Amino acid sequence: MICVVLALVVGTIAYFWVTQGRFPLAPAASQAGSEPVSSQQNSTAGISSALESSASADSGSSSSAVMNALTYTNKEYGFTFALPQDFEGYTILNEEWEGTDIKNTASKARVFKGPQITIRDPRWTSQVPRQDIPIMILTVDQWNQLQNGEFSIGAAPVNPSELGQNSKYVFALPARYNYAFPEGYEEVQTILDGSPLAAFEPTSKK
């Protein structure tokens, strides 16, 4: 009889210990649903590595594109002009710009003119003309006269826009040079947006 009572007492004590959390079991979620910390760290490191590799590849592509760019150099007037690889095989047209004297007319009219270097896209054809890149070359004195309203160039009510200058010349883009919106005008605008002209001191004795 005593043994039975002792067994009941021990069983009761054991029951309360378990039900009151004295020996808690590990939650099922922690056993089955959670990823070990080391595994999470490895996963994060892998993602970071992949992103760095992608960024490095993009940077390499950009550097390669810059290295492959073409450069037109004009030592006579002192400037270079950067072009994309699509312009490989471009041609140069030696042209002339001419201005109109605003302050004087008839026999007193002064002559304003100068060279214009035009870069032509190699894909240009007579059937499908593409946008040219015209670069007007003015002396510093001519540029100052133009800014002071002594003469005008073309029918547009605005002056050419400056691309760059050295101590002797100012390089400018004619106003409304792309008024006809020919094939390739967007590409030329993108080129110009990148400030492609760099001036240096010319070797010409003119």
FIKEPA-163616 format. One record per residue (C-alpha): residue in one letter; z, y, x. Coordinates in steps of 0.001 Angstrom, whole numbers, plus 500000, padded with zeros to 6 digits. Each point is the difference from the previous one (the first is absolute). Layout:
<recs>
AZYX;...
</recs>
This chain:
<recs>
M500000500000500000;I500901502367502813;C496656499263501668;V498144500932496847;V501857503309499746;L499336500819503655;A496318499211499532;L499815502352497018;V501753502782501942;V497707499654503025;G496913499913497749;T501117503121498168;I500600501892503264;A496614498941501363;Y498282501088496783;F501518503503500148;W499097500417503681;V496340499278499313;T499696502019496781;Q501823503058501426;G497573500295502937;R502140498614502791;F497034497951501167;P496946502077498868;L496649498336500223;A497119501905501667;P497882501834497352;A496790498190499170;A498002503173500564;S501222500295503585;Q499175496374500616;A496510499927498524;G498620503525499373;S500866502084503079;E497913500158503139;P501959499859503255;V500425503388501727;S498232498809503116;S496995498990497886;Q499891503432498327;Q500141501749503379;N497150497869501303;S497930500817496894;T500626503755500397;A499126499856503690;G496765498212499158;I498990502685497491;S500805502800502484;S497971498263502682;A497029499644497658;L500154503690499038;E500189501052503658;S497011497809500831;S498019501515497122;A500873503550501080;S499053499170503577;A496656498625498862;D499302503126497911;S500919502219502951;G497712498002502244;S497137500383497538;S500503503773499869;S500102500239503793;S496867497892500230;A498217502259497515;V500889503069502082;M498887498321503219;N496680499040498427;A499292503544498737;L496907501776501339;T500156503407501634;Y497164502504500236;T500475502327502975;N498239503321500495;K500746501420503447;E497661502965499575;Y502095501599497268;G503244498158500667;F501045497661497221;T500354496361499035;F499664498527496521;A501575496665498990;L497963497693497775;P500698496659498310;Q498327496816501187;D497581500209497044;F498305502907501794;E498951497944503014;G496365500927500672;Y500385503541498589;T497420502654500879;I500475503648500964;L497878502751498474;N499849503289501901;E499619502649497328;E500756503682499517;W502042502037497555;E499044503532498998;G502063502748498404;T499200503043497890;D501118503480501040;I502132501434497199;K500624503500501359;N496449500847501062;T496658499372498315;A496295500134500819;S499227501316503482;K503663500434500904;A500991496455499112;R501513498064502867;V499103496416500790;F502749497429499751;K499165496443500957;G501187497115502113;P499763496257500628;Q501011497300497569;I500634496399501049;T499477497542497146;I501276496431500250;R497915497640497878;D501204496700498572;P497933497084501418;R499603498674496432;W498119503146498969;T496458499427498711;S497429502280498404;Q500264497911496834;V503807500120499928;P501276502960502041;R503665499866500953;Q502415502835500622;D499541501727503367;I502842501563502000;P498885503541500937;I501942501853502692;M499225503698500318;I500604501586503395;L500862503697500099;T501135502158502874;V503505501401499637;D498469503463499382;Q497729498635497272;W502937498256498350;N502032503219499986;Q497055501904498521;L499646497347497308;Q503692500236499138;N499708503802499831;G497174499725497458;E497247501369502207;F497640497169499090;S499862496928497776;I498650496489500425;G498302498284497084;A500270500754496308;A503586498805499592;P502561502770499371;V502358498466502572;N499789499820503776;P499616496819502056;S503285498254500788;E501215499716503581;L500113496555501616;G501223501144503412;Q499330502425502850;N500167500566503733;S499897503241501977;K496264500532499345;Y499057498308496734;V501259499346496498;F498859496808498270;A499680500196496236;L498971498018496946;P497513501753497681;A501313500884496558;R498810497584497318;Y498367497803502637;N500187497073497547;Y499031501857496816;A497380497351499080;F502541497127500283;P497607497624501785;E500797496401500835;G502935499785502409;Y501495503434499321;E503429498483499284;E500001498222503376;V499110503237501793;Q502800501809498174;T502422497298501137;I498806500462503592;L500504503768499786;D503458499575498473;G501014498236503223;S499408503129502168;P497344498254502121;L498958502975502160;A501783500780503258;A498912503014502054;F500077500408503783;E498604502526502450;P496195499699500193;T497975499444503139;S497095502133498746;K499298503283501800;K498645501615496817;
</recs>
